[in-house]
């Protein structure tokens, strides 16, 4: 039973560029949440997707956008990259929307902006 | 506003010692859920336990135990007889609605 799969595992981008990160949720899960984890800090909530809609958003600018596909997989897009966007981006899947059941996390995408 | 505070940034113990990780939370919700996750060097957060706001019964699972005290808004985690493999960053988290708020984490070093 596959867990959460994220791609790519590592990425280096230049300031001002755009990036797309991908996530396939755990089999049977229909909800995807994205988190940003800066070095030495806890994960920060970006947004959650359920039924192909953004259900809630954290304190992130509109440069961060996402999408959920009918097969429940999801993408995170970040435009006009800043040095401060360098972080580990974690995808978490769960079932039935909400955040109260607990997550299954992927191993993350390490984004470095230079 | 919701907030999770893990005051201990790093803890270092010798193998077989017991260690307690502290967590204090703030929320105005009457119904909420508390979690502990473990993040080993591989980066993937691993779910350890979930507790809802109406269930203050403490739990023991093998070498792990949790102490939830609603009166002090605390949800502490104890590892008994620590092992080197317990070395990781541990996160306490608070969930309500559609999002989960994480603390800053406590890095645990267990030395052989």
Interface residues (C-beta under 8 A of the other chain):
Chain A: X33 X35 X41 X42 X43 X44 X45 X48 X50 X55 X56 X58 X88 X90 X92 X97 X98 X99 X100 X101 X102 X103 X104 X105 X106 X107 X108 X110
Chain B: X4 X32 X33 X35 X37 X42 X43 X44 X45 X46 X47 X50 X52 X91 X95 X96 X97 X98 X99 X100 X101 X102 X103 X104 X105
